[in-house]
């Protein structure tokens, strides 16, 4: 996988698919943000968090990036624990 530092070994098929999707978004910035997050967290997310993450991955990159970077406020309907984890992890990312 492009950029990934995590092996998909030991992950169930659903988590492997989400890890792949995280690194293959179409917009390199989002690959780095979500891929790095998935590398660190995909193995420990709860079932509820996996559902939240999958819904976030369905958001188009051009809509999602401004929310992640703080250019636009996060709509209440997508604000969830996983999004807050992504935002927190982004603040500590180094590339």
KEMAR-968242 format. One record per atom (N, C-alpha, C): x, y, z; residue in one letter. Coordinates in steps of 0.001 Angstrom, whole numbers, plus 500000, padded with zeros to 6 digits. Last residue first. Example, Ala and Ser with C-alpha at 12.3 -4.5 7.8 and 13.67 -1.06 7.14 Angstrom:
2
512850497750507080S
513670498940507140S
512900500030507870S
513190494310507800A
512300495500507800A
513200496700507800A
END
This chain:
95
505142514583508796X
505346513868507521X
506771513964507097X
503455514252511788X
504650514758511135X
504869513933509895X
500571514976513707X
501226514317512570X
502479515051512138X
499021516116515653X
500321515595516070X
501103514943514933X
496694516829514417X
497445517880515113X
498840517417515516X
495706514390513599X
496247515305512594X
497095516396513240X
494643513332515886X
495854512724515343X
496503513638514310X
492388514952516191X
493439514969517216X
494739514391516666X
490939514209513902X
491353515605514087X
492484515702515115X
490528511507514491X
491265511899513284X
491789513315513442X
488981511720516812X
490283511045516866X
491148511425515657X
486735512952515731X
487510513670516743X
488896513043516919X
485873510877514107X
486294512133513495X
487129512940514488X
485181509034516109X
486290508743515191X
486768510016514505X
482997510278517394X
484229509972518132X
485404509735517201X
481642512796515152X
481580511547515916X
482935511309516579X
479858514662512905X
480748514754514064X
480558513500514914X
477980514603510959X
479136513711510780X
480112513769511953X
476000516354511809X
475598515004511385X
476777514066511115X
477235518812512291X
476847517971513427X
476546516538513005X
480022519607510217X
478572519518510409X
478244518518511523X
482786521479511123X
482300520102510975X
480791520097511199X
483641524426509261X
483203523748510484X
482655522353510171X
486548524665507189X
485090524711507335X
484706523997508622X
489214524494507723X
488757525576506842X
487245525751506895X
490194522371509108X
489606523456509879X
489157524633509039X
491030520122507845X
492021521191508011X
491484522374508797X
488702518606507784X
489867518090508500X
490877519202508793X
487124520145506136X
486664519861507496X
487838519412508358X
488511520154503710X
488327521421504437X
487819521233505874X
488359517270503119X
489620517939503457X
489413519270504176X
485671516642502370X
486214516198503655X
487465516983504060X
485173517552499817X
484304518007500904X
484938517746502264X
487106516289498370X
487019517748498246X
486080518353499282X
486624513549498999X
487825514248499473X
487698515768499420X
483370512569500044X
484265512984498965X
485432513797499518X
482779510064502416X
482714511502502095X
483768511820501045X
483300507492503136X
482383507692502011X
482270509161501605X
484761507632505431X
485481507332504193X
484608507514502957X
482711507958507281X
483591509092506983X
484355508863505680X
481711505361507311X
480854506455506828X
481689507689506487X
483914504057508448X
483481503701507097X
482586504800506505X
483914505205511001X
485032505442510084X
484633505142508645X
481540504160512093X
481711505609511938X
482796505910510902X
482204501421512088X
481045501907511325X
481148503408511074X
484362501527513859X
484582501057512481X
483433501530511597X
483044502293516180X
483987503224515561X
484309502821514122X
481625499940516688X
480899501196516451X
481802502216515758X
483756498177517106X
482824497932516002X
482051499209515656X
486707500141517886X
485580499276518242X
484694499078517011X
490095500105516815X
488770500727516774X
487701499699517136X
492547498872516607X
491970499033517949X
490596499695517960X
493445498799513999X
493405497556514761X
492713497654516094X
493487501473513170X
492501500541512599X
492370499249513400X
495449503330514110X
494236503050514887X
493349501909514404X
497719503746512480X
497841503807513934X
496645503210514672X
496732503507509878X
497894502725510304X
497960502634511825X
494731505480509944X
494362504063509895X
495528503169510320X
496337507828509995X
495396507534511078X
495067506042511107X
497629507522507537X
498417507564508765X
497537507263509976X
495364507649505865X
496227506476505883X
497057506399507145X
494368510211506330X
493571509052506722X
494394507776506764X
496636511817505503X
495908512045506758X
495187510779507209X
497456510716503030X
498393510861504141X
497675511012505481X
495110510834501507X
495810509560501687X
496694509638502926X
494683513578501540X
493769512732502308X
494349511336502502X
496782514353499884X
496676514905501230X
495796514031502116X
496173513030497456X
497335512635498254X
497272513154499694X
493156511798496562X
493818513067496863X
494947512746497848X
492559509152496451X
492525509911495211X
493165511275495373X
492713507223498456X
491594508144498421X
491443508838497070X
494167504988499644X
493873505133498214X
492630505993498002X
494388504646502341X
495611505017501616X
495373505258500133X
491816503881503033X
492414505042503691X
493632505550502935X
491424501518501659X
490677502717501246X
491273503991501841X
493100499851503241X
493391500091501830X
492716501376501348X
491662499921505649X
493058500373505607X
493450500706504168X
489263498756504818X
489268500154505270X
490684500729505277X
490192496162504235X
489566496968503184X
489580498458503570X
491010495346506769X
491992495426505675X
491466496313504550X
488541495348508090X
489557496316508490X
490647496455507428X
487352493176506715X
486725494498506714X
487745495582507076X
489030490978507287X
488864491461505911X
488289492875505850X
491014491632510240X
489948490949509523X
489770491615508158X
494584491591510616X
493322492335510540X
492276491489509834X
496864490116510392X
496194490119511686X
494887490890511704X
498367492254508021X
498331490959508694X
497691491077510064X
498818494648506958X
497409494307507138X
497259492923507771X
501350496617508448X
500961495426507710X
499480495181507944X
502053500040508147X
501415498975508913X
501096497811507993X
502769502105506725X
503842501550507536X
503319500364508341X
501877503206503483X
501545502554504739X
502777502004505432X
502590504250500975X
502837505012502186X
502604504284503486X
500477502198499283X
501238503426499168X
501371504120500504X
500844498818500000X
500000500000500000X
500884501238500000X
END
